[in-house]
Amino acid sequence: MRFLSVLSVSVSLMGSVPLAAAIEAPADPDLLAAFGGKDFVSIATGDRQLLRRAPAVTSVITREDLIATGARDLDEALEGVPGLHVSRAFLMSNPIYSFRGVHSQYNSQVLVLINGIPMTSVFVGDRGNMWGGMPVDNVERIEVIRGAGSALYGADAFAGVINVITRSPRDWQGTEFGFRVGSFNTRDVWANHAGSAGPVKFGLYVGSSRTDGHDQRVSYDAQTGLDQIFATQASRAPGETNNEQKGTDLGLDAIMGNWQLRAALKERHDLGTGTGIADALDPVGKGSSRRWTADLTWQSDDLVRDWEFTVQGTYLHMTDFSSFQLYPPGAFGGSFPEGMLGSPNKWERHAGVTAEAIYTGWFDHRLRFGAGYQMLDLYKVREVKNYYFVGVTPTPLPGGNVVASADDAFIKPHKRTNRFFYLQDEWSLSRNWTLTAGLRHDNYSDFGHTTNPRLALVWDTGASVTAKLLYGRAFRAPSFVEQYNINNPVALGNPEVSPEKMETWEAAVSWQASQDLQLSANVFHYRIHDTLRFTPDGSGASTAQNAGSITGRGAEIEFSWQALHSLALSGYYAYQFSRDEDTDQSTGNSPRQSAYLRSDWAAGRDWHLTSTLHWVADRAREPARAGQAADTRDALSDYALLDLSLRKERIWRDLDLALTIRNVADATAYEPSPSPGRVDDFPLPGRSVLLSGSVRF
């Protein structure tokens, strides 16, 4: 029973794919590519393989899933992944991808990749302050690891890894146009083309999106508390959140022989501040960002017998610009008649090169060797503000809104480099048993080196049952805010901090109960130590420290059932309990229980109705740690959200139309704001309706 109490349960979500294919699907990667769907995965080892044999607990979201559920953004696409909960951060309402109870406001314990390239900002360790969402109109599939992934992917592949794979001209040819209009003044248009020009296959994508965002209200904010102290009435609460955003996305994918070039632009502007970056409502603040990414890859499997080679160079450039009203006019007893204003801007560039070789000449082994170099550079910062701090008290600058000097800005430029190598052996012990062993060593210029191993034993009976035993170690690199932040007394950097570390143990089993029914389960236990937190020093200031440990355990159960020829059901139930060892209490914020049920009904000729029901329950508040005020708010209420998507294919020639209704019952639902509760919890959107269409040529 103790063993069961520290493990979790996972199922490979099959949707409406015929379940018999999971038994008979060929192991050859080329044939698997032809089959597509959910029966194969690449994220677990770097090679395409049968999902049931993958040495990790993984989930796959296909393009068919995205279309069926009417997903507009990556956040909506991930709702059906067991053990993954999408919450909201106070900073620009950025998404928090909380895996198995690991929850933090900057969400730096999760690695998000696009085509295998990290999207992590070195500033705070998230996807960038002005992330602004990611549309899925150019996405082919999304692969997810639940658990440690640093042995293959390095830093921040800690609690989970999400790899977004865009559409490739290898897989399709033609032209598509799409649109979307609906609630909150949402208007999206996009176009996708894949073709050939001589020996070159190429794909082009362009998308434009805009929305006013939902206008749910919050009852109180940080200024509400200050009004009580200063006997003022400056707060805008109760008031509406600011969730407006506009975006442009461009993509290029070109393939010729052994070479592939991909480049993309992700631009966001007029981004609303959510509930305000200082927890005070800010209806006038705006943010913008521009992110360029590029990678050039060369691959060969016929240069030398029994060897495959890959060399890849990557580049990322991101800029974040902002103009914020941190606190409203009249804040701090009237000291700021125009409001407390700040415009922090930053520029980052990342570059890297990786070389990898795979050797298959040793009988029953597949050996992978890799090495690389990364440069992560916060090379420019600029801040305009009308305040400075005396101790922890904001004080107006005599000259009003001025450009801060290098010593007075929020951070100084810094650069980090990393040299790494990794090894992996996939050893077929026998026909039914495979042992995967891997190790990665990273050596950083600023905080030192770290080594992270993995072990996975997979037993595939070849009939109806597959079982796995898994172990992995992972690390989360300190962000530049945690190392070098200055002039912010509530979040001062500390160059001496070291990475967070995590060990995870898992056991998983999947069972093909019948041709139409598949069940899977996984149990897990993890321990996090050297947790990075901003710890109060007694003077009102807080400095980053490696402080405390967390343990977690849980279970995830999934099923997929082809109930009728025209009806498929799938879903999961997930349970987790994460405990802060210092307080012996729940770490809070993440749901202890969650469940998801999806039905796909082929209602008639080219008519499809997909419904999803998402239940979230048992969310505790964060515990009060040493020197911190307790969060005395009531626990968050549970919620259940029902979404429907009705789709008609070929309504006229190759025109498809879909009507998607989210939160059909207009339920009231909240995600937690940070402890100790200076701002009301973050309201989720009410009922919304979207009409979308696409046409193929």
LODRENDO-393078 format. One record per residue (C-alpha): x, y, z. Coordinates in steps of 0.2 Angstrom, whole numbers, plus 5000, padded with zeros to 4 digits. Last residue first. Example, Ala and Ser with C-alpha at 12.3 -4.5 7.8 and 13.67 -1.06 7.14 Angstrom:
- X_Y_Z
- 5068_4995_5036
- 5062_4978_5039
***
This chain:
- X_Y_Z
- 4965_5123_4738
- 4958_5121_4756
- 4946_5132_4765
- 4944_5135_4784
- 4931_5142_4795
- 4929_5147_4813
- 4914_5154_4823
- 4918_5157_4841
- 4906_5159_4856
- 4911_5163_4874
- 4903_5160_4891
- 4912_5167_4905
- 4931_5170_4905
- 4941_5165_4920
- 4943_5176_4935
- 4960_5178_4943
- 4959_5178_4962
- 4957_5195_4971
- 4973_5205_4973
- 4985_5207_4988
- 4982_5188_4993
- 4996_5182_5003
- 4999_5173_4992
- 4999_5173_4973
- 4982_5174_4964
- 4973_5157_4962
- 4962_5153_4946
- 4944_5157_4947
- 4928_5150_4940
- 4910_5156_4938
- 4900_5145_4926
- 4893_5152_4910
- 4885_5135_4907
- 4893_5133_4890
- 4910_5138_4896
- 4917_5138_4879
- 4905_5137_4863
- 4914_5132_4847
- 4905_5134_4830
- 4914_5126_4816
- 4914_5128_4797
- 4924_5118_4783
- 4925_5124_4765
- 4932_5112_4753
- 4917_5111_4741
- 4903_5120_4751
- 4899_5113_4768
- 4914_5102_4766
- 4916_5098_4784
- 4903_5103_4797
- 4909_5106_4815
- 4900_5108_4831
- 4912_5112_4846
- 4906_5111_4864
- 4914_5116_4880
- 4909_5112_4898
- 4918_5119_4913
- 4918_5112_4930
- 4924_5122_4945
- 4930_5119_4963
- 4930_5135_4975
- 4947_5142_4980
- 4951_5140_4999
- 4945_5154_5009
- 4957_5169_5011
- 4969_5170_5026
- 4985_5169_5017
- 4998_5170_5031
- 5011_5184_5030
- 5029_5179_5027
- 5044_5179_5038
- 5046_5160_5039
- 5034_5152_5027
- 5015_5154_5026
- 5007_5140_5016
- 5000_5143_4998
- 4981_5141_4998
- 4973_5125_4994
- 4965_5119_4978
- 4953_5104_4980
- 4945_5103_4963
- 4945_5105_4944
- 4933_5097_4932
- 4934_5099_4913
- 4920_5093_4902
- 4923_5091_4884
- 4911_5090_4869
- 4915_5086_4851
- 4901_5086_4838
- 4905_5081_4820
- 4895_5083_4804
- 4902_5077_4788
- 4887_5066_4784
- 4879_5063_4801
- 4883_5065_4820
- 4900_5058_4820
- 4902_5060_4839
- 4918_5064_4849
- 4916_5063_4868
- 4928_5070_4880
- 4929_5069_4899
- 4942_5077_4910
- 4946_5075_4928
- 4955_5085_4941
- 4960_5082_4960
- 4973_5090_4970
- 4971_5106_4960
- 4987_5117_4960
- 4987_5133_4971
- 4995_5125_4987
- 5011_5118_4992
- 5001_5107_5004
- 5007_5108_5022
- 5022_5101_5032
- 5028_5119_5034
- 5046_5116_5030
- 5043_5100_5020
- 5031_5108_5008
- 5019_5094_5002
- 5013_5090_4985
- 4997_5079_4983
- 4992_5073_4966
- 4976_5065_4959
- 4972_5064_4941
- 4956_5057_4932
- 4956_5055_4913
- 4946_5055_4898
- 4941_5047_4881
- 4924_5043_4873
- 4922_5039_4854
- 4905_5038_4845
- 4901_5035_4827
- 4906_5016_4826
- 4900_5015_4844
- 4909_5015_4861
- 4927_5017_4854
- 4934_5019_4872
- 4949_5028_4877
- 4954_5028_4896
- 4966_5037_4907
- 4972_5036_4925
- 4984_5048_4934
- 4991_5045_4951
- 5000_5055_4964
- 5015_5059_4974
- 5024_5075_4979
- 5039_5081_4990
- 5045_5098_4992
- 5061_5105_4999
- 5066_5122_5007
- 5077_5137_5003
- 5089_5140_4989
- 5089_5159_4991
- 5083_5174_4981
- 5082_5190_4992
- 5067_5198_5000
- 5067_5216_5008
- 5055_5221_5022
- 5070_5222_5034
- 5068_5204_5041
- 5077_5196_5027
- 5062_5189_5018
- 5066_5175_5006
- 5063_5175_4987
- 5062_5157_4983
- 5073_5144_4974
- 5070_5126_4979
- 5086_5117_4984
- 5077_5101_4984
- 5062_5094_4974
- 5056_5076_4978
- 5045_5066_4967
- 5033_5051_4967
- 5023_5044_4953
- 5009_5032_4948
- 5004_5028_4931
- 4988_5021_4923
- 4982_5016_4906
- 4966_5009_4899
- 4962_5005_4881
- 4945_4999_4875
- 4939_4996_4857
- 4949_4981_4852
- 4948_4975_4870
- 4957_4978_4887
- 4972_4985_4878
- 4981_4988_4894
- 4994_5001_4899
- 5005_5001_4914
- 5016_5014_4922
- 5028_5016_4937
- 5037_5032_4941
- 5051_5039_4951
- 5056_5057_4950
- 5071_5067_4957
- 5072_5086_4957
- 5085_5099_4958
- 5084_5118_4959
- 5099_5126_4952
- 5112_5135_4963
- 5111_5153_4971
- 5127_5163_4974
- 5123_5177_4962
- 5109_5182_4973
- 5095_5193_4966
- 5083_5205_4975
- 5064_5202_4973
- 5054_5212_4986
- 5067_5226_4987
- 5068_5229_4968
- 5083_5240_4964
- 5093_5225_4958
- 5090_5208_4950
- 5106_5198_4947
- 5104_5180_4952
- 5085_5177_4954
- 5081_5189_4941
- 5094_5181_4929
- 5085_5165_4931
- 5092_5150_4941
- 5093_5134_4931
- 5080_5121_4934
- 5087_5103_4936
- 5081_5085_4933
- 5084_5068_4939
- 5074_5053_4931
- 5068_5036_4936
- 5056_5025_4927
- 5048_5008_4928
- 5036_5003_4913
- 5023_4991_4909
- 5015_4986_4893
- 5000_4974_4891
- 4989_4969_4877
- 4999_4958_4865
- 5018_4961_4862
- 5021_4959_4880
- 5030_4976_4881
- 5041_4977_4896
- 5049_4994_4898
- 5064_4998_4910
- 5068_5017_4910
- 5084_5025_4918
- 5088_5043_4918
- 5104_5053_4923
- 5107_5072_4927
- 5124_5080_4929
- 5126_5098_4935
- 5139_5111_4932
- 5143_5128_4939
- 5133_5144_4942
- 5139_5157_4931
- 5148_5149_4916
- 5137_5134_4915
- 5143_5116_4913
- 5129_5104_4908
- 5131_5085_4909
- 5118_5073_4902
- 5115_5055_4906
- 5104_5041_4898
- 5099_5023_4901
- 5085_5015_4891
- 5081_4997_4895
- 5070_4987_4883
- 5061_4970_4887
- 5049_4961_4875
- 5061_4954_4862
- 5075_4953_4874
- 5087_4965_4882
- 5084_4978_4868
- 5096_4992_4874
- 5092_5010_4871
- 5108_5019_4876
- 5109_5038_4879
- 5124_5050_4881
- 5124_5068_4883
- 5136_5083_4882
- 5135_5101_4887
- 5144_5118_4887
- 5133_5132_4893
- 5136_5151_4892
- 5128_5165_4902
- 5128_5184_4898
- 5122_5198_4909
- 5115_5216_4906
- 5111_5225_4922
- 5094_5223_4931
- 5079_5234_4937
- 5088_5250_4932
- 5096_5262_4945
- 5114_5257_4942
- 5113_5258_4923
- 5104_5275_4925
- 5085_5276_4924
- 5077_5286_4910
- 5066_5299_4918
- 5047_5301_4922
- 5046_5315_4936
- 5062_5325_4939
- 5061_5324_4958
- 5059_5305_4958
- 5044_5300_4968
- 5047_5288_4983
- 5042_5269_4983
- 5045_5263_5001
- 5055_5247_5003
- 5071_5255_5009
- 5070_5272_5000
- 5065_5265_4983
- 5064_5275_4967
- 5050_5282_4957
- 5045_5291_4940
- 5051_5277_4928
- 5060_5274_4912
- 5070_5258_4911
- 5082_5251_4898
- 5090_5234_4897
- 5102_5227_4884
- 5112_5211_4882
- 5102_5198_4891
- 5113_5185_4883
- 5111_5166_4883
- 5125_5157_4873
- 5123_5138_4871
- 5136_5125_4866
- 5133_5107_4861
- 5137_5089_4863
- 5128_5073_4858
- 5130_5054_4858
- 5115_5042_4855
- 5118_5023_4855
- 5105_5011_4849
- 5109_4993_4856
- 5102_4976_4851
- 5118_4972_4841
- 5131_4986_4841
- 5131_4994_4824
- 5116_5006_4828
- 5126_5022_4831
- 5117_5039_4833
- 5127_5055_4832
- 5123_5072_4838
- 5130_5089_4836
- 5122_5104_4844
- 5125_5123_4841
- 5118_5138_4850
- 5112_5156_4850
- 5102_5166_4862
- 5098_5184_4861
- 5089_5195_4874
- 5083_5213_4874
- 5074_5222_4888
- 5062_5236_4892
- 5055_5241_4909
- 5043_5256_4907
- 5037_5261_4925
- 5024_5273_4932
- 5017_5276_4949
- 5001_5286_4946
- 4999_5304_4940
- 4997_5311_4957
- 5010_5300_4964
- 5013_5305_4982
- 4994_5305_4985
- 4995_5294_5001
- 5004_5280_4992
- 4994_5280_4976
- 4984_5296_4971
- 4985_5291_4952
- 4985_5272_4950
- 4999_5260_4955
- 5010_5251_4943
- 5005_5261_4928
- 5014_5252_4915
- 5023_5255_4898
- 5031_5240_4891
- 5044_5233_4878
- 5050_5215_4878
- 5063_5210_4864
- 5067_5193_4859
- 5081_5185_4848
- 5083_5167_4846
- 5096_5157_4836
- 5099_5139_4832
- 5112_5128_4824
- 5109_5110_4821
- 5121_5095_4816
- 5114_5078_4814
- 5123_5062_4810
- 5116_5044_4808
- 5129_5030_4809
- 5128_5011_4805
- 5138_5013_4789
- 5145_5031_4786
- 5137_5045_4776
- 5120_5036_4774
- 5110_5042_4789
- 5112_5061_4786
- 5105_5076_4794
- 5109_5095_4793
- 5098_5108_4802
- 5097_5126_4802
- 5087_5135_4815
- 5078_5152_4816
- 5068_5161_4829
- 5063_5180_4830
- 5053_5186_4845
- 5045_5203_4846
- 5036_5209_4861
- 5023_5222_4866
- 5016_5228_4883
- 5002_5240_4888
- 4996_5249_4903
- 4980_5260_4903
- 4968_5249_4912
- 4980_5245_4926
- 4972_5236_4941
- 4984_5235_4955
- 4993_5218_4958
- 5010_5226_4953
- 5010_5219_4936
- 4991_5223_4934
- 4976_5212_4935
- 4978_5207_4917
- 4991_5219_4910
- 4984_5221_4892
- 4995_5217_4877
- 4994_5231_4864
- 5007_5222_4854
- 5013_5204_4850
- 5025_5198_4837
- 5030_5180_4834
- 5042_5179_4819
- 5048_5162_4812
- 5062_5153_4803
- 5065_5135_4798
- 5079_5129_4787
- 5081_5110_4783
- 5096_5102_4775
- 5099_5084_4770
- 5091_5086_4753
- 5082_5103_4752
- 5069_5108_4765
- 5062_5125_4768
- 5050_5130_4783
- 5045_5148_4785
- 5033_5155_4798
- 5025_5172_4802
- 5014_5176_4817
- 5006_5193_4820
- 4997_5197_4837
- 4985_5209_4845
- 4980_5208_4864
- 4967_5214_4876
- 4966_5206_4893
- 4964_5221_4905
- 4954_5215_4920
- 4938_5224_4925
- 4935_5234_4941
- 4931_5233_4960
- 4944_5240_4961
- 4951_5255_4953
- 4960_5260_4969
- 4964_5278_4973
- 4952_5280_4988
- 4963_5286_5002
- 4964_5283_5021
- 4983_5279_5019
- 4983_5262_5026
- 4965_5257_5020
- 4969_5264_5003
- 4985_5254_5003
- 4975_5238_5004
- 4964_5243_4990
- 4979_5247_4980
- 4984_5229_4980
- 4968_5224_4972
- 4950_5221_4976
- 4934_5214_4969
- 4940_5208_4952
- 4929_5209_4937
- 4928_5199_4921
- 4931_5208_4905
- 4937_5194_4893
- 4949_5199_4880
- 4948_5213_4867
- 4955_5201_4854
- 4967_5201_4840
- 4975_5188_4829
- 4985_5189_4812
- 4993_5173_4805
- 5005_5170_4791
- 5013_5153_4786
- 5024_5147_4772
- 5030_5130_4769
- 5044_5124_4757
- 5050_5109_4748
- 5066_5113_4738
- 5072_5101_4724
- 5063_5111_4710
- 5051_5123_4719
- 5039_5113_4730
- 5023_5117_4739
- 5016_5120_4757
- 5004_5135_4760
- 4996_5141_4776
- 4985_5156_4778
- 4978_5164_4794
- 4964_5176_4800
- 4959_5180_4818
- 4946_5191_4825
- 4940_5191_4843
- 4928_5205_4848
- 4927_5198_4866
- 4916_5184_4858
- 4917_5179_4840
- 4927_5178_4824
- 4939_5165_4817
- 4946_5164_4800
- 4956_5151_4789
- 4965_5149_4773
- 4973_5134_4767
- 4985_5130_4752
- 4992_5113_4746
- 5005_5100_4750
- 5007_5090_4766
- 5019_5080_4777
- 5036_5084_4771
- 5030_5103_4769
- 5030_5103_4788
- 5017_5109_4800
- 5023_5114_4817
- 5028_5103_4831
- 5025_5110_4849
- 5036_5101_4862
- 5030_5102_4880
- 5042_5096_4894
- 5037_5093_4912
- 5042_5095_4930
- 5060_5098_4926
- 5065_5100_4908
- 5071_5117_4915
- 5089_5115_4910
- 5094_5100_4899
- 5084_5092_4886
- 5089_5073_4886
- 5094_5069_4904
- 5084_5085_4909
- 5067_5077_4905
- 5059_5074_4922
- 5040_5071_4923
- 5025_5072_4912
- 5032_5072_4894
- 5021_5081_4881
- 5020_5080_4862
- 5010_5093_4852
- 5005_5089_4834
- 5004_5098_4817
- 5003_5116_4823
- 5001_5130_4810
- 4983_5135_4816
- 4989_5132_4835
- 4989_5150_4840
- 5002_5154_4854
- 4999_5166_4869
- 5004_5184_4872
- 5022_5179_4879
- 5025_5197_4884
- 5036_5193_4900
- 5045_5179_4890
- 5042_5161_4889
- 5047_5158_4908
- 5064_5158_4916
- 5064_5175_4924
- 5076_5184_4912
- 5084_5169_4903
- 5068_5168_4892
- 5064_5150_4888
- 5057_5146_4871
- 5068_5130_4869
- 5070_5123_4851
- 5064_5105_4849
- 5052_5110_4835
- 5045_5123_4847
- 5050_5119_4864
- 5042_5123_4881
- 5052_5118_4896
- 5042_5118_4913
- 5050_5122_4930
- 5051_5141_4925
- 5033_5143_4928
- 5035_5162_4933
- 5021_5161_4946
- 5026_5144_4952
- 5017_5128_4953
- 5023_5110_4953
- 5007_5101_4958
- 5008_5087_4945
- 5013_5098_4931
- 5007_5116_4932
- 5008_5125_4915
- 5006_5143_4921
- 5000_5154_4907
- 5004_5173_4906
- 4990_5185_4913
- 5002_5199_4910
- 5012_5195_4926
- 4999_5190_4939
- 5001_5172_4932
- 4987_5161_4926
- 4983_5142_4927
- 4984_5128_4915
- 4984_5111_4924
- 4994_5096_4918
- 4991_5080_4927
- 4982_5072_4913
- 4983_5081_4896
- 4966_5086_4890
- 4968_5105_4894
- 4984_5107_4883
- 4975_5113_4867
- 4966_5127_4876
- 4983_5134_4882
- 4991_5132_4865
- 4978_5143_4857
- 4962_5143_4847
- 4957_5125_4851
- 4941_5120_4842
- 4940_5103_4850
- 4939_5093_4834
- 4952_5104_4825
- 4965_5103_4839
- 4962_5084_4841
- 4964_5081_4822
- 4980_5091_4823
- 4986_5078_4835
- 4989_5080_4854
- 5001_5067_4861
- 5004_5062_4879
- 5019_5055_4888
- 5025_5045_4903
- 5042_5040_4898
- 5052_5026_4890
- 5041_5026_4875
- 5035_5008_4871
- 5017_5012_4872
- 5019_5027_4861
- 5027_5017_4847
- 5043_5026_4842
- 5050_5041_4833
- 5067_5046_4839
- 5073_5059_4851
- 5071_5048_4866
- 5054_5053_4875
- 5049_5067_4863
- 5047_5057_4847
- 5030_5049_4849
- 5019_5036_4840
- 5002_5029_4841
- 4993_5046_4843
- 4990_5050_4824
- 5002_5047_4810
- 5001_5030_4801
- 5014_5036_4788
- 5026_5042_4801
- 5024_5025_4809
- 5029_5017_4793
- 5045_5027_4792
- 5049_5024_4810
- 5048_5005_4809
- 5039_4998_4824
- 5023_4993_4814
- 5006_4996_4822
- 4997_4980_4826
- 4993_4983_4844
- 4990_5002_4844
- 4980_5000_4827
- 4967_4989_4836
- 4962_5005_4845
- 4955_5013_4830
- 4959_5032_4832
- 4944_5041_4840
- 4953_5048_4854
- 4968_5037_4859
- 4974_5045_4875
- 4988_5035_4881
- 4984_5032_4900
- 4993_5036_4915
- 4993_5032_4934
- 5003_5038_4949
- 5015_5032_4963
- 5019_5036_4981
- 5003_5029_4989
- 5004_5013_4979
- 5021_5009_4986
- 5014_5012_5004
- 5000_5000_5000
***
